[in-house]
Amino acid sequence: MNIVKGISFAALLLLAACNKGAPTANPAQSAEGTVATVNGTPISRAMFDYYVKNTAGKPASELSVEQREQLLDNLVRGELIAQQALKEGLDKSGDTAPLLALSRLQILQQAGAQHYLADKKPTDAEIKAEYEAQVAAMPKMQYHARHILVSTQEAAQKIIDQLKKGANFEQLAKKDSMDSSKEQGGDLGWFSPANMVKPFADAVVTLKKGEFTQTPVQSQYGWHVIQLIDTRDTPVPPLEQVKDRVSQLVEQKKFKAYEDDLLKNAQVQKNL
């Protein structure tokens, strides 16, 4: 599941800074609960273990003594820098305060998502229903086209005039196009209209195989001359091939519904 991502070392430091205003750890806390104390502030074993796992990709028990010491030294140095930043009031300057607040919010949001979805794994029936809905929403047709992109309408019209006289589209693309596809003679491969900017997509779907646009097509990138090479039905991947992705979509929708329910019952005042 990709909803919950690993927390970086920077985020751990931000959380540590966020917690500076909270009550300090109990001095009677056993040594087993901490791996170091920096100017009276403990670094918990839980924080160390999490940092090691996300940095080294394996638990601390699988690392050498030297590796563990190096990683602990990183945390100690980070704690020292964070403490000095607090002394200098940097937690209240510039973008630091909102960054700390946002980091805390994002980490708690991720934890909330993980907790909520822990016992709500998608069933086979839910996955199948979502798969069928996604297939139904897919574009029915894919297009294979090439294009020539130039900076002015006049330049595009000149290319169209040459094509009408029998010029080779691929050669003109290699010579005149300013798009990276020029090296392939303007070939864009197979695509769905939804993956292209609207003016380009609208023009492509009006063409027949072998035809090129008779007038320049403008988009935010410049002026296009487009030729349709072929069309085909959109290939539909089998469920087993995309099951993990579909499962993620089901989880995302479940969590979105949970968020919507919380929002519906919350008292929210906006002051933009």
N, C-alpha and C positions, 0 to 999 in steps of 0.2 A: 504494500500500500504506500503510495507516494504522498499522502496527505501530511504525514508527520516526517519532517526531514531532520537530519542530524544537526545538533547545535554546535556552532563553531566555538573555538577558543575565545574569540572576540565576544561572542554572545555570553559565554560563561563569565567573562570579566565584567560585562555590562550588568549581568544579574548580580554579581558580587557587589558592584557599585550601587545598584538599586537597593540592596539590602543594608547599606551602611547606616541607614536611619532606623533599622529595626533593632530590637534588643540583642545584645551580644550573646554569644554562646555561653552556656553554663560552664564556669571554670572547673567544675567537678567532672566535666565530660571525660570519659576514659580515653587514654591514648589511642585505643583501637579505633576510635571514631575520627581521628584526625591523622593527617600525614605530615603536617608541618604547622607551625604557628609563626606568623609574621607580624612583629610589633604588637603581639597580643591577639591578633586576628587569626582564627584557625582556618586551615584549608582542610575540608572534610575528605575522608577517604572516598565517600560516594562521588564527590566532585572530581577527585583524582582519577578514580576508576573510569568515570564517564569520559573524561578528557583523554585518557590513555586509549580507550577503546575507539574513540572517534578520530584520534590522531594516528595511532599505530595500526588500527584495524584488528586488534586482538586484545584479549584481556591482559592486565598487568602481570598475571602469574606466568604468562608465556614469554615474557621479556626478560632479558638479562638484567642483573643488578645495575649495570652501567646505564642501560637504556631507561630503566625506571628512574634512576637518579637524574638523568638529563631531562626527562619529562617533568619531574617534580621541580627541578630548577627553573624550567620554563614557567610553571605556575607561580613559584615564589617571586620571580622577576615580574610577572604580570601583576601580582598582588601589590608589590612595592610601587609599581608605576601607578596603579589605580589609587593607592593610598596617597601618593604624592599629588596626583591630579585632584583628589578631593581637598587636600590641604590648600591647594591653589585656587579652589573654587571653580574648577573646570567643569564640574557636573552641572553648573548653572549657567555656563557661558555658551554662546553660539548655538550650534545644533545639538549639543550633547544631551541636554535635558529631554528634548522630544525624542532623540534617538534611544535613550535609556527607556523612556516610557513605551515606545513602540516595540522595542526588543522584548520587554517584559510582556506586553500584550500578545505579541506573536507567539512566544514560547508557551504562554498559558492557553492560547487558542489551539495550538497544536496538541497540547496535553489534553485539552477538553475534547478535541476531535477523536483522539486515540481512545480515550476513556468511553466516549459515547458509542463508538463503533465496535468496541471490543466484543460485544455479544450480539452484534447485528450483521454478521457475515452474510453476504448475498446468497440466497438459495439458488438452486439450478433453475427453478421456475422464474425467479426474478431476473437472472442473467439471460435466459432465453427471451423473455419479454423485452428486455432492454436491447438485446441484439436485433430482434425483429424490428423494433422502433427505429434503431439506427440505420438498418438496411433500407427501411421504407423512406427515410429522409435523405438517403444518398442521391446525388444526381444520377439520372438514368444513362447519361451519355458522357463519354470522354472524347476529347479532341486532340488531334496531333497537328500542330501548326508550326509555321516559321514566321519570323517577322523581321522587319528592318526598322530600326529606331533612329530618327534624326531629330535635330533641334528645331526645325522650322516647318511650317506647312508647305512653303514653296519647295523645300528640298524633298519632302515626301511626295508632292505632286510630280516633281521631275522624275522620281523613281517609278511612279505609277505609269507615267508616259513612256518610259523606257520599256517597262514590262509589257505594255500594250503593243509595243513594236517587236516583241519577241526576245527581249533581254532575259538572261538567266537569273532567276531570283537569288540563288545561293551565291553566285558570283557578286551580285550587287550588294548582298548582305555583308560579305567578307570585305568589300571595298568601302562601303558607305555607312554601315550601321555603327552606332556608338554603344550598342548593348554588348554584354559579355558573350552573348550567343553568336556573335559574328564569326567566331572561329569555327562554328559548326554550320555555317551558312544560314544562321538565324534560327536553326532548329531548336524548338522549345520542348520537344518530347511530348508525352501524353499528359494531359491535365484536365481538370474539371473547371467549368466556367467560374465556379465559386472561388477558385484559387487565383483568379486573375482580377485586375482592376476592372470596374464595371464597363467603362467604354470599350476596353479590349474584348471582354467577354461578350458584350452585346453585338460587337461586329463579327466575332468568330462564328456565333451560332446562326448567322444569316447566310454564311457561305456554303457552297457546295464543294465537294472534293475537287481540288485542283484550282479553284477560283481564288483570286486575291481581291482585296478591297479596292473599289474603284475610286474612292475618295480617301484622303488622309484621316486617320483616327487619332484624336488627341486624348492624352492622359496626363497625369501629373508628371510623367517621366519625359514627355516630349510628343513627337508625332510618329505614328506607326503605319507601316504598310504590312498587311497580314495576308498570308496565304494558308489556306486549309489543306493539309495533306491527306488526312483520313479521319474517320470517326469509328468508335466502337462502343458496345455496351460496357458500362462500368463493371469491372470485375468485382465480385462479392467474395470476401475472404470467408472461409468456413469458420463456424463458431469456435472450434477448438483452437484455431490459430490466433484468435483475438480475445479469448475468454478472460485473460487477466485484465486487459484494458477495459472490457465491458464490465467486469466486476468492479473496477475502480469507478466507473461512471455511476454504477448503482450506489456505491458507498457515498460518492459525492452528492448525489441527489438526496440520499437519506439525511446526510448532515446538513444540506441546504434546507430541507424541510424542518429540521431541528432548529436551525438558526432563525428561520422565518417564524416559528412558533415562539421562540424566546423574544423576538422583536415585537411580535403582536401583543405580548403580555407585558412589555417593558414600558416604562415612562421615559420618553425621549424628548428632549427639547433641543432644537437646533437654533444656532444664533449666527449663521453666516451673514 
